[in-house]
């Protein structure tokens, strides 16, 4: 699995994921599960939706 998520993208995903998860818990909504996806893609540095579009925000691979 090749990393395709850069540092800035990763930081925004983790922060956004935490906000969405916390909002889901506070409002008792399943919407918070989307935050888990953001957290996972940020922590693993790999986004499957970037593959079909050829997007790579990781500057080390470019």
mmCIF file of the N, C-alpha and C atoms, coordinates in Angstrom:
data_MODEL
# 
_entry.id   MODEL 
# 
loop_
_atom_site.group_PDB 
_atom_site.id 
_atom_site.type_symbol 
_atom_site.label_atom_id 
_atom_site.label_alt_id 
_atom_site.label_comp_id 
_atom_site.label_asym_id 
_atom_site.label_entity_id 
_atom_site.label_seq_id 
_atom_site.pdbx_PDB_ins_code 
_atom_site.Cartn_x 
_atom_site.Cartn_y 
_atom_site.Cartn_z 
_atom_site.occupancy 
_atom_site.B_iso_or_equiv 
_atom_site.pdbx_formal_charge 
_atom_site.auth_seq_id 
_atom_site.auth_comp_id 
_atom_site.auth_asym_id 
_atom_site.auth_atom_id 
_atom_site.pdbx_PDB_model_num 
ATOM 1   N N  . UNK A 1 1  ? 0.851   -1.169 0.000   1.00 0.00 ? 1  UNK A N  1 
ATOM 2   C CA . UNK A 1 1  ? 0.000   0.000  0.000   1.00 0.00 ? 1  UNK A CA 1 
ATOM 3   C C  . UNK A 1 1  ? 0.899   1.235  0.000   1.00 0.00 ? 1  UNK A C  1 
ATOM 4   N N  . UNK A 1 2  ? 0.827   1.980  -1.072  1.00 0.00 ? 2  UNK A N  1 
ATOM 5   C CA . UNK A 1 2  ? 1.650   3.175  -1.239  1.00 0.00 ? 2  UNK A CA 1 
ATOM 6   C C  . UNK A 1 2  ? 0.941   4.371  -0.603  1.00 0.00 ? 2  UNK A C  1 
ATOM 7   N N  . UNK A 1 3  ? 1.663   5.141  0.173   1.00 0.00 ? 3  UNK A N  1 
ATOM 8   C CA . UNK A 1 3  ? 1.083   6.317  0.827   1.00 0.00 ? 3  UNK A CA 1 
ATOM 9   C C  . UNK A 1 3  ? 0.707   7.362  -0.221  1.00 0.00 ? 3  UNK A C  1 
ATOM 10  N N  . UNK A 1 4  ? -0.539  7.836  -0.176  1.00 0.00 ? 4  UNK A N  1 
ATOM 11  C CA . UNK A 1 4  ? -0.962  8.876  -1.116  1.00 0.00 ? 4  UNK A CA 1 
ATOM 12  C C  . UNK A 1 4  ? -1.586  10.072 -0.394  1.00 0.00 ? 4  UNK A C  1 
ATOM 13  N N  . UNK A 1 5  ? -1.420  10.140 0.917   1.00 0.00 ? 5  UNK A N  1 
ATOM 14  C CA . UNK A 1 5  ? -1.950  11.250 1.715   1.00 0.00 ? 5  UNK A CA 1 
ATOM 15  C C  . UNK A 1 5  ? -0.766  11.968 2.364   1.00 0.00 ? 5  UNK A C  1 
ATOM 16  N N  . UNK A 1 6  ? -0.624  13.255 2.064   1.00 0.00 ? 6  UNK A N  1 
ATOM 17  C CA . UNK A 1 6  ? 0.478   14.048 2.602   1.00 0.00 ? 6  UNK A CA 1 
ATOM 18  C C  . UNK A 1 6  ? 0.233   14.495 4.030   1.00 0.00 ? 6  UNK A C  1 
ATOM 19  N N  . UNK A 1 7  ? 1.208   15.183 4.587   1.00 0.00 ? 7  UNK A N  1 
ATOM 20  C CA . UNK A 1 7  ? 1.156   15.583 5.994   1.00 0.00 ? 7  UNK A CA 1 
ATOM 21  C C  . UNK A 1 7  ? 0.026   16.567 6.296   1.00 0.00 ? 7  UNK A C  1 
ATOM 22  N N  . UNK A 1 8  ? -0.156  17.584 5.460   1.00 0.00 ? 8  UNK A N  1 
ATOM 23  C CA . UNK A 1 8  ? -1.223  18.561 5.702   1.00 0.00 ? 8  UNK A CA 1 
ATOM 24  C C  . UNK A 1 8  ? -2.585  17.899 5.554   1.00 0.00 ? 8  UNK A C  1 
ATOM 25  N N  . UNK A 1 9  ? -2.732  17.103 4.505   1.00 0.00 ? 9  UNK A N  1 
ATOM 26  C CA . UNK A 1 9  ? -3.973  16.369 4.268   1.00 0.00 ? 9  UNK A CA 1 
ATOM 27  C C  . UNK A 1 9  ? -4.262  15.433 5.442   1.00 0.00 ? 9  UNK A C  1 
ATOM 28  N N  . UNK A 1 10 ? -3.224  14.776 5.918   1.00 0.00 ? 10 UNK A N  1 
ATOM 29  C CA . UNK A 1 10 ? -3.361  13.850 7.040   1.00 0.00 ? 10 UNK A CA 1 
ATOM 30  C C  . UNK A 1 10 ? -3.826  14.570 8.311   1.00 0.00 ? 10 UNK A C  1 
ATOM 31  N N  . UNK A 1 11 ? -3.217  15.704 8.605   1.00 0.00 ? 11 UNK A N  1 
ATOM 32  C CA . UNK A 1 11 ? -3.579  16.473 9.788   1.00 0.00 ? 11 UNK A CA 1 
ATOM 33  C C  . UNK A 1 11 ? -5.034  16.931 9.722   1.00 0.00 ? 11 UNK A C  1 
ATOM 34  N N  . UNK A 1 12 ? -5.452  17.426 8.561   1.00 0.00 ? 12 UNK A N  1 
ATOM 35  C CA . UNK A 1 12 ? -6.844  17.873 8.397   1.00 0.00 ? 12 UNK A CA 1 
ATOM 36  C C  . UNK A 1 12 ? -7.825  16.711 8.533   1.00 0.00 ? 12 UNK A C  1 
ATOM 37  N N  . UNK A 1 13 ? -7.457  15.535 8.022   1.00 0.00 ? 13 UNK A N  1 
ATOM 38  C CA . UNK A 1 13 ? -8.331  14.366 8.133   1.00 0.00 ? 13 UNK A CA 1 
ATOM 39  C C  . UNK A 1 13 ? -8.490  13.923 9.589   1.00 0.00 ? 13 UNK A C  1 
ATOM 40  N N  . UNK A 1 14 ? -7.393  13.906 10.328  1.00 0.00 ? 14 UNK A N  1 
ATOM 41  C CA . UNK A 1 14 ? -7.453  13.469 11.725  1.00 0.00 ? 14 UNK A CA 1 
ATOM 42  C C  . UNK A 1 14 ? -8.265  14.458 12.557  1.00 0.00 ? 14 UNK A C  1 
ATOM 43  N N  . UNK A 1 15 ? -8.011  15.748 12.391  1.00 0.00 ? 15 UNK A N  1 
ATOM 44  C CA . UNK A 1 15 ? -8.761  16.759 13.146  1.00 0.00 ? 15 UNK A CA 1 
ATOM 45  C C  . UNK A 1 15 ? -10.238 16.728 12.758  1.00 0.00 ? 15 UNK A C  1 
ATOM 46  N N  . UNK A 1 16 ? -10.516 16.689 11.456  1.00 0.00 ? 16 UNK A N  1 
ATOM 47  C CA . UNK A 1 16 ? -11.904 16.626 10.988  1.00 0.00 ? 16 UNK A CA 1 
ATOM 48  C C  . UNK A 1 16 ? -12.598 15.358 11.450  1.00 0.00 ? 16 UNK A C  1 
ATOM 49  N N  . UNK A 1 17 ? -11.882 14.247 11.419  1.00 0.00 ? 17 UNK A N  1 
ATOM 50  C CA . UNK A 1 17 ? -12.448 12.985 11.873  1.00 0.00 ? 17 UNK A CA 1 
ATOM 51  C C  . UNK A 1 17 ? -12.815 13.014 13.345  1.00 0.00 ? 17 UNK A C  1 
ATOM 52  N N  . UNK A 1 18 ? -11.933 13.589 14.153  1.00 0.00 ? 18 UNK A N  1 
ATOM 53  C CA . UNK A 1 18 ? -12.225 13.707 15.583  1.00 0.00 ? 18 UNK A CA 1 
ATOM 54  C C  . UNK A 1 18 ? -13.446 14.589 15.836  1.00 0.00 ? 18 UNK A C  1 
ATOM 55  N N  . UNK A 1 19 ? -13.542 15.680 15.101  1.00 0.00 ? 19 UNK A N  1 
ATOM 56  C CA . UNK A 1 19 ? -14.692 16.580 15.262  1.00 0.00 ? 19 UNK A CA 1 
ATOM 57  C C  . UNK A 1 19 ? -15.988 15.873 14.887  1.00 0.00 ? 19 UNK A C  1 
ATOM 58  N N  . UNK A 1 20 ? -15.979 15.138 13.771  1.00 0.00 ? 20 UNK A N  1 
ATOM 59  C CA . UNK A 1 20 ? -17.191 14.449 13.324  1.00 0.00 ? 20 UNK A CA 1 
ATOM 60  C C  . UNK A 1 20 ? -17.568 13.331 14.295  1.00 0.00 ? 20 UNK A C  1 
ATOM 61  N N  . UNK A 1 21 ? -16.595 12.594 14.805  1.00 0.00 ? 21 UNK A N  1 
ATOM 62  C CA . UNK A 1 21 ? -16.881 11.524 15.772  1.00 0.00 ? 21 UNK A CA 1 
ATOM 63  C C  . UNK A 1 21 ? -17.465 12.104 17.053  1.00 0.00 ? 21 UNK A C  1 
ATOM 64  N N  . UNK A 1 22 ? -16.869 13.164 17.555  1.00 0.00 ? 22 UNK A N  1 
ATOM 65  C CA . UNK A 1 22 ? -17.369 13.790 18.785  1.00 0.00 ? 22 UNK A CA 1 
ATOM 66  C C  . UNK A 1 22 ? -18.769 14.359 18.571  1.00 0.00 ? 22 UNK A C  1 
ATOM 67  N N  . UNK A 1 23 ? -18.999 14.987 17.412  1.00 0.00 ? 23 UNK A N  1 
ATOM 68  C CA . UNK A 1 23 ? -20.338 15.513 17.111  1.00 0.00 ? 23 UNK A CA 1 
ATOM 69  C C  . UNK A 1 23 ? -21.355 14.374 17.025  1.00 0.00 ? 23 UNK A C  1 
ATOM 70  N N  . UNK A 1 24 ? -20.947 13.250 16.448  1.00 0.00 ? 24 UNK A N  1 
ATOM 71  C CA . UNK A 1 24 ? -21.839 12.096 16.374  1.00 0.00 ? 24 UNK A CA 1 
ATOM 72  C C  . UNK A 1 24 ? -22.195 11.560 17.743  1.00 0.00 ? 24 UNK A C  1 
ATOM 73  N N  . UNK A 1 25 ? -21.250 11.587 18.657  1.00 0.00 ? 25 UNK A N  1 
ATOM 74  C CA . UNK A 1 25 ? -21.512 11.125 20.029  1.00 0.00 ? 25 UNK A CA 1 
ATOM 75  C C  . UNK A 1 25 ? -22.412 12.119 20.759  1.00 0.00 ? 25 UNK A C  1 
ATOM 76  N N  . UNK A 1 26 ? -22.116 13.399 20.626  1.00 0.00 ? 26 UNK A N  1 
ATOM 77  C CA . UNK A 1 26 ? -22.903 14.421 21.320  1.00 0.00 ? 26 UNK A CA 1 
ATOM 78  C C  . UNK A 1 26 ? -24.348 14.419 20.845  1.00 0.00 ? 26 UNK A C  1 
ATOM 79  N N  . UNK A 1 27 ? -24.542 14.354 19.522  1.00 0.00 ? 27 UNK A N  1 
ATOM 80  C CA . UNK A 1 27 ? -25.895 14.415 18.973  1.00 0.00 ? 27 UNK A CA 1 
ATOM 81  C C  . UNK A 1 27 ? -26.542 13.040 18.831  1.00 0.00 ? 27 UNK A C  1 
ATOM 82  N N  . UNK A 1 28 ? -25.853 11.994 19.291  1.00 0.00 ? 28 UNK A N  1 
ATOM 83  C CA . UNK A 1 28 ? -26.367 10.625 19.259  1.00 0.00 ? 28 UNK A CA 1 
ATOM 84  C C  . UNK A 1 28 ? -26.841 10.273 17.850  1.00 0.00 ? 28 UNK A C  1 
ATOM 85  N N  . UNK A 1 29 ? -25.894 10.372 16.887  1.00 0.00 ? 29 UNK A N  1 
ATOM 86  C CA . UNK A 1 29 ? -26.209 10.188 15.487  1.00 0.00 ? 29 UNK A CA 1 
ATOM 87  C C  . UNK A 1 29 ? -25.191 9.244  14.849  1.00 0.00 ? 29 UNK A C  1 
ATOM 88  N N  . UNK A 1 30 ? -25.632 8.452  13.879  1.00 0.00 ? 30 UNK A N  1 
ATOM 89  C CA . UNK A 1 30 ? -24.742 7.539  13.176  1.00 0.00 ? 30 UNK A CA 1 
ATOM 90  C C  . UNK A 1 30 ? -23.804 8.275  12.233  1.00 0.00 ? 30 UNK A C  1 
ATOM 91  N N  . UNK A 1 31 ? -24.035 9.533  12.001  1.00 0.00 ? 31 UNK A N  1 
ATOM 92  C CA . UNK A 1 31 ? -23.186 10.341 11.143  1.00 0.00 ? 31 UNK A CA 1 
ATOM 93  C C  . UNK A 1 31 ? -21.738 10.351 11.641  1.00 0.00 ? 31 UNK A C  1 
ATOM 94  N N  . UNK A 1 32 ? -21.569 10.142 12.922  1.00 0.00 ? 32 UNK A N  1 
ATOM 95  C CA . UNK A 1 32 ? -20.237 10.118 13.516  1.00 0.00 ? 32 UNK A CA 1 
ATOM 96  C C  . UNK A 1 32 ? -19.350 9.010  12.985  1.00 0.00 ? 32 UNK A C  1 
ATOM 97  N N  . UNK A 1 33 ? -19.947 7.977  12.394  1.00 0.00 ? 33 UNK A N  1 
ATOM 98  C CA . UNK A 1 33 ? -19.143 6.896  11.826  1.00 0.00 ? 33 UNK A CA 1 
ATOM 99  C C  . UNK A 1 33 ? -18.324 7.357  10.626  1.00 0.00 ? 33 UNK A C  1 
ATOM 100 N N  . UNK A 1 34 ? -18.775 8.395  9.947   1.00 0.00 ? 34 UNK A N  1 
ATOM 101 C CA . UNK A 1 34 ? -17.982 8.939  8.847   1.00 0.00 ? 34 UNK A CA 1 
ATOM 102 C C  . UNK A 1 34 ? -16.654 9.500  9.356   1.00 0.00 ? 34 UNK A C  1 
ATOM 103 N N  . UNK A 1 35 ? -16.642 9.959  10.579  1.00 0.00 ? 35 UNK A N  1 
ATOM 104 C CA . UNK A 1 35 ? -15.409 10.447 11.179  1.00 0.00 ? 35 UNK A CA 1 
ATOM 105 C C  . UNK A 1 35 ? -14.384 9.345  11.359  1.00 0.00 ? 35 UNK A C  1 
ATOM 106 N N  . UNK A 1 36 ? -14.865 8.128  11.582  1.00 0.00 ? 36 UNK A N  1 
ATOM 107 C CA . UNK A 1 36 ? -13.959 6.986  11.719  1.00 0.00 ? 36 UNK A CA 1 
ATOM 108 C C  . UNK A 1 36 ? -13.236 6.740  10.395  1.00 0.00 ? 36 UNK A C  1 
ATOM 109 N N  . UNK A 1 37 ? -13.926 6.918  9.288   1.00 0.00 ? 37 UNK A N  1 
ATOM 110 C CA . UNK A 1 37 ? -13.300 6.758  7.965   1.00 0.00 ? 37 UNK A CA 1 
ATOM 111 C C  . UNK A 1 37 ? -12.216 7.813  7.775   1.00 0.00 ? 37 UNK A C  1 
ATOM 112 N N  . UNK A 1 38 ? -12.521 9.050  8.141   1.00 0.00 ? 38 UNK A N  1 
ATOM 113 C CA . UNK A 1 38 ? -11.513 10.110 8.037   1.00 0.00 ? 38 UNK A CA 1 
ATOM 114 C C  . UNK A 1 38 ? -10.309 9.818  8.924   1.00 0.00 ? 38 UNK A C  1 
ATOM 115 N N  . UNK A 1 39 ? -10.562 9.357  10.139  1.00 0.00 ? 39 UNK A N  1 
ATOM 116 C CA . UNK A 1 39 ? -9.457  9.014  11.040  1.00 0.00 ? 39 UNK A CA 1 
ATOM 117 C C  . UNK A 1 39 ? -8.610  7.885  10.461  1.00 0.00 ? 39 UNK A C  1 
ATOM 118 N N  . UNK A 1 40 ? -9.247  6.860  9.925   1.00 0.00 ? 40 UNK A N  1 
ATOM 119 C CA . UNK A 1 40 ? -8.511  5.715  9.384   1.00 0.00 ? 40 UNK A CA 1 
ATOM 120 C C  . UNK A 1 40 ? -7.640  6.133  8.203   1.00 0.00 ? 40 UNK A C  1 
ATOM 121 N N  . UNK A 1 41 ? -8.195  6.916  7.283   1.00 0.00 ? 41 UNK A N  1 
ATOM 122 C CA . UNK A 1 41 ? -7.397  7.341  6.131   1.00 0.00 ? 41 UNK A CA 1 
ATOM 123 C C  . UNK A 1 41 ? -6.258  8.263  6.557   1.00 0.00 ? 41 UNK A C  1 
ATOM 124 N N  . UNK A 1 42 ? -6.467  9.040  7.595   1.00 0.00 ? 42 UNK A N  1 
ATOM 125 C CA . UNK A 1 42 ? -5.398  9.897  8.102   1.00 0.00 ? 42 UNK A CA 1 
ATOM 126 C C  . UNK A 1 42 ? -4.312  9.112  8.809   1.00 0.00 ? 42 UNK A C  1 
ATOM 127 N N  . UNK A 1 43 ? -4.687  8.117  9.560   1.00 0.00 ? 43 UNK A N  1 
ATOM 128 C CA . UNK A 1 43 ? -3.705  7.333  10.307  1.00 0.00 ? 43 UNK A CA 1 
ATOM 129 C C  . UNK A 1 43 ? -2.926  6.372  9.417   1.00 0.00 ? 43 UNK A C  1 
ATOM 130 N N  . UNK A 1 44 ? -3.576  5.799  8.404   1.00 0.00 ? 44 UNK A N  1 
ATOM 131 C CA . UNK A 1 44 ? -2.903  4.868  7.508   1.00 0.00 ? 44 UNK A CA 1 
ATOM 132 C C  . UNK A 1 44 ? -2.216  5.552  6.331   1.00 0.00 ? 44 UNK A C  1 
ATOM 133 N N  . UNK A 1 45 ? -2.426  6.857  6.175   1.00 0.00 ? 45 UNK A N  1 
ATOM 134 C CA . UNK A 1 45 ? -1.831  7.656  5.100   1.00 0.00 ? 45 UNK A CA 1 
ATOM 135 C C  . UNK A 1 45 ? -2.203  7.140  3.719   1.00 0.00 ? 45 UNK A C  1 
ATOM 136 N N  . UNK A 1 46 ? -3.372  6.548  3.582   1.00 0.00 ? 46 UNK A N  1 
ATOM 137 C CA . UNK A 1 46 ? -3.802  5.983  2.303   1.00 0.00 ? 46 UNK A CA 1 
ATOM 138 C C  . UNK A 1 46 ? -5.295  6.187  2.134   1.00 0.00 ? 46 UNK A C  1 
ATOM 139 N N  . UNK A 1 47 ? -5.692  6.755  1.013   1.00 0.00 ? 47 UNK A N  1 
ATOM 140 C CA . UNK A 1 47 ? -7.098  6.996  0.722   1.00 0.00 ? 47 UNK A CA 1 
ATOM 141 C C  . UNK A 1 47 ? -7.482  6.240  -0.546  1.00 0.00 ? 47 UNK A C  1 
ATOM 142 N N  . UNK A 1 48 ? -8.417  5.292  -0.441  1.00 0.00 ? 48 UNK A N  1 
ATOM 143 C CA . UNK A 1 48 ? -8.799  4.519  -1.621  1.00 0.00 ? 48 UNK A CA 1 
ATOM 144 C C  . UNK A 1 48 ? -9.506  5.352  -2.690  1.00 0.00 ? 48 UNK A C  1 
ATOM 145 N N  . UNK A 1 49 ? -10.134 6.456  -2.334  1.00 0.00 ? 49 UNK A N  1 
ATOM 146 C CA . UNK A 1 49 ? -10.811 7.293  -3.319  1.00 0.00 ? 49 UNK A CA 1 
ATOM 147 C C  . UNK A 1 49 ? -9.826  8.099  -4.166  1.00 0.00 ? 49 UNK A C  1 
ATOM 148 N N  . UNK A 1 50 ? -8.585  8.237  -3.710  1.00 0.00 ? 50 UNK A N  1 
ATOM 149 C CA . UNK A 1 50 ? -7.582  8.948  -4.484  1.00 0.00 ? 50 UNK A CA 1 
ATOM 150 C C  . UNK A 1 50 ? -7.084  8.113  -5.668  1.00 0.00 ? 50 UNK A C  1 
ATOM 151 N N  . UNK A 1 51 ? -7.147  6.789  -5.583  1.00 0.00 ? 51 UNK A N  1 
ATOM 152 C CA . UNK A 1 51 ? -6.601  5.920  -6.625  1.00 0.00 ? 51 UNK A CA 1 
ATOM 153 C C  . UNK A 1 51 ? -7.236  6.114  -7.997  1.00 0.00 ? 51 UNK A C  1 
ATOM 154 N N  . UNK A 1 52 ? -8.574  6.066  -8.138  1.00 0.00 ? 52 UNK A N  1 
ATOM 155 C CA . UNK A 1 52 ? -9.138  6.196  -9.483  1.00 0.00 ? 52 UNK A CA 1 
ATOM 156 C C  . UNK A 1 52 ? -8.898  7.565  -10.116 1.00 0.00 ? 52 UNK A C  1 
ATOM 157 N N  . UNK A 1 53 ? -8.703  8.574  -9.297  1.00 0.00 ? 53 UNK A N  1 
ATOM 158 C CA . UNK A 1 53 ? -8.498  9.924  -9.811  1.00 0.00 ? 53 UNK A CA 1 
ATOM 159 C C  . UNK A 1 53 ? -7.021  10.287 -9.959  1.00 0.00 ? 53 UNK A C  1 
ATOM 160 N N  . UNK A 1 54 ? -6.131  9.424  -9.489  1.00 0.00 ? 54 UNK A N  1 
ATOM 161 C CA . UNK A 1 54 ? -4.699  9.669  -9.609  1.00 0.00 ? 54 UNK A CA 1 
ATOM 162 C C  . UNK A 1 54 ? -4.192  10.791 -8.718  1.00 0.00 ? 54 UNK A C  1 
ATOM 163 N N  . UNK A 1 55 ? -4.880  11.042 -7.625  1.00 0.00 ? 55 UNK A N  1 
ATOM 164 C CA . UNK A 1 55 ? -4.482  12.120 -6.711  1.00 0.00 ? 55 UNK A CA 1 
ATOM 165 C C  . UNK A 1 55 ? -3.434  11.589 -5.731  1.00 0.00 ? 55 UNK A C  1 
ATOM 166 N N  . UNK A 1 56 ? -2.419  12.379 -5.490  1.00 0.00 ? 56 UNK A N  1 
ATOM 167 C CA . UNK A 1 56 ? -1.389  12.033 -4.526  1.00 0.00 ? 56 UNK A CA 1 
ATOM 168 C C  . UNK A 1 56 ? -0.918  13.324 -3.864  1.00 0.00 ? 56 UNK A C  1 
ATOM 169 N N  . UNK A 1 57 ? -1.204  13.499 -2.581  1.00 0.00 ? 57 UNK A N  1 
ATOM 170 C CA . UNK A 1 57 ? -0.797  14.708 -1.869  1.00 0.00 ? 57 UNK A CA 1 
ATOM 171 C C  . UNK A 1 57 ? 0.496   14.497 -1.081  1.00 0.00 ? 57 UNK A C  1 
ATOM 172 N N  . UNK A 1 58 ? 1.074   13.315 -1.193  1.00 0.00 ? 58 UNK A N  1 
ATOM 173 C CA . UNK A 1 58 ? 2.313   13.004 -0.495  1.00 0.00 ? 58 UNK A CA 1 
ATOM 174 C C  . UNK A 1 58 ? 3.489   13.497 -1.348  1.00 0.00 ? 58 UNK A C  1 
ATOM 175 N N  . UNK A 1 59 ? 4.189   14.512 -0.894  1.00 0.00 ? 59 UNK A N  1 
ATOM 176 C CA . UNK A 1 59 ? 5.264   15.114 -1.672  1.00 0.00 ? 59 UNK A CA 1 
ATOM 177 C C  . UNK A 1 59 ? 6.486   14.204 -1.801  1.00 0.00 ? 59 UNK A C  1 
ATOM 178 N N  . UNK A 1 60 ? 6.660   13.253 -0.905  1.00 0.00 ? 60 UNK A N  1 
ATOM 179 C CA . UNK A 1 60 ? 7.808   12.353 -0.957  1.00 0.00 ? 60 UNK A CA 1 
ATOM 180 C C  . UNK A 1 60 ? 7.756   11.439 -2.173  1.00 0.00 ? 60 UNK A C  1 
ATOM 181 N N  . UNK A 1 61 ? 6.546   11.101 -2.651  1.00 0.00 ? 61 UNK A N  1 
ATOM 182 C CA . UNK A 1 61 ? 6.408   10.200 -3.790  1.00 0.00 ? 61 UNK A CA 1 
ATOM 183 C C  . UNK A 1 61 ? 6.423   10.917 -5.130  1.00 0.00 ? 61 UNK A C  1 
ATOM 184 N N  . UNK A 1 62 ? 6.322   12.228 -5.132  1.00 0.00 ? 62 UNK A N  1 
ATOM 185 C CA . UNK A 1 62 ? 6.237   12.953 -6.394  1.00 0.00 ? 62 UNK A CA 1 
ATOM 186 C C  . UNK A 1 62 ? 7.587   13.302 -6.935  1.00 0.00 ? 62 UNK A C  1 
# 
